[in-house]
Amino acid sequence: MTHLISLLSEHLLPNYLVAKEYEGQYDSHIFITTQRMGEKGMTSRYCYALGIDKKDVRIVVLSEEDLPDARQKLQNENFSREDKYFVNLTGGTKIMSIAVFQHFFKYRADYFYVPIATHKIENVRTGEDLPLTYQVNIAEYLSLYGLYIETSETEYRCDDDQGEEFEKYVFNRIKKDKRLSPEKMQIARGVKIFRDRNEKLNDNEIDVMWTEDNQLYVGECKVSLFKPRELGGDRRPINNPPEYLEEIMYKLSAISKDFGLRVNPYIFIKLGLPSKYFNDDRRKAVVKRMKILGIKGIFSEKELKQKELKI
């Protein structure tokens, strides 16, 4: 038999990519985890993402920082020397990785490592770079972070909201340019995020979301930076675009922190940054603030209509 060994941490995507890339080439799962990861629900979360029952998984709980103890616990498991092992070293703590590497080196084992934001899997034992062809979709990516979604995808609300039309335009522009499929959940719009798949309490809603090269992209869409305000039935704008932009960036940055290490937040503003409020110094300040908050880019409708979309 061949077993896939995964070292679990809070970032399960590298584990999932190897599991899907070599699906059909192994017979069972072995999870190497810790008490803390168990308490955080990582084992159950990963089982859900893989579509497997927890009782069908061999689970080994190691110490996070005690190397001799981790070695002893692995020794006590009495793994079969007749079987073969695919060992994914990407997750877990350094102590876990060292203990697992040392223990299985005397077995028939191949070691794998997935460098972040690459298209390869490294075979640690041979030094060979292997292709990583599997691509996660939105639902898969978010499930690895304990998040679940509902989306209208190609169903657009039929109203006269100018913002709705721009959101629709952004969705279609990205879908066409990157050749993404809503049916395969590679791109979606009006994405409602839930932390509990049984209780539909909506935490956040993302205007446009898509996956590319096993990274998640989130887009916030606005018509302009003149924020409307209800006053006695009259809609009067709040004429402070820099303040409103800061609010948008901060909110998007805060939401994106729930989406792991491979998230790319973008802001789409139909009318762009009004020159009256954004001189050269102000624009430089915006760029600095974007870097601090992790915002990857701000695009106007004019920029979106260019032949090549640089996202």
Residue, then its C-alpha position, 0 to 999 in steps of 0.5 A: m500500500t501507498h500512504l500520503i502523509s500530510l503535516l497539518s498547520e493552519h495553512l492547508l493549501p499545500n497539503y491539498l494541492v499535493a493530495k489532489e495532484y497525486e490522487g489515485q496514486y495512494d491508498s490512504h491518508i496519514f495526518i501528522t498534527t498537534q493537539r493545538m491544530g486538533e483544537k483549532g479543527m484543522t483535522s476536520r476541516y481538511c477531511y471536509a475539503l478532501g471529501i473523506d471521513k475522519k475515521d478513515v484517516r490515521i492521525v498521529v499527534l506530535s509535540e510541536e517543539d519537543l523533538p525527542d518526544a516527536r521522534q518517540k511517538l513516531q517510533n511507537e506507531n510501528f509503520s509498516r516497512e513493506d508499504k510506500y509513503f509519500v511525505n509532504l513536508t510543507g506544513g507543520t512546525k520545523i520540529m515536526s518536519i525534522a522528526v518526520f523526515q528523519h523517521f521515514f528516511k529509512y522507509r520507502a518514502d518520497y519527500f515533497y515540498v510545495p514552494i509558495a506561489t510556484h507551479k512545482i512540487e519539489n522532490v526533496r529526496t531526488g532534488e527533482d522539480l515536478p509539475l504542479t498542474y492541479q488548480v483549486n477553485i474558489a470553494e476549495y480554496l475557502s474551505l481550507y480556511g474554514l469558510y463556505i460560500e453562496t454566490s449568484e455567479t452569473e445571476y445578476r440582480c435586475d435593478d437600476d443601481q449603476g454600481e451593480e452594472f459596474e460590478k457586472y462589467v468587472f466580472n465579465r472583463i476578468k472572466k473573458d481576459k483570464r478565460l475563467s469558468p463560473e460553472k467551475m467556480q473559477i470566478a464568482r460575483g456577489v460572494k457571500i462568506f460563511r464561517d458555519r456551513n450549517e448556519k447561514l450567518n453571512d459574515n461578509e460579501i465580496d463583489v468579485m472573486w476568482t482563483e488563478d494559479n492557486q491564488l485567491y483574488v478578491g475585488e471591491c467595486k465602486v462607481s466613485l469615491f463620493k460616498p452617498r449618505e442618507l439625510g432626511g430622504d435626500r442622498r447627499p455625497i460625503n465629499n472626502p474621497p481620500e477618507y472614503l478610499e482609506e475606509i475601503m482599503y482598510k475594510l478590504s485588507a481586514i477581510s482578506k486576512d481571513f483568506g490565507l497567504r495567497v490572497n490578492p485584494y484589488i479595488f475597482i473604481k469606475l471613475g478612478l481617483p478624482s484629480k481634484y482630491f488626488n494630486d501627485d503627493r496624495r497618489k504617492a501616499v495612496v501607493k504607500r498605504m496600499k503596500i502597508l495594507g496589502i492592496k495589490g492594485i486600484f483600477s478605473e474603468k478606463e484602465l480595465k478597457q485597455k487591451e491587456l489587463k495587468i492583474 
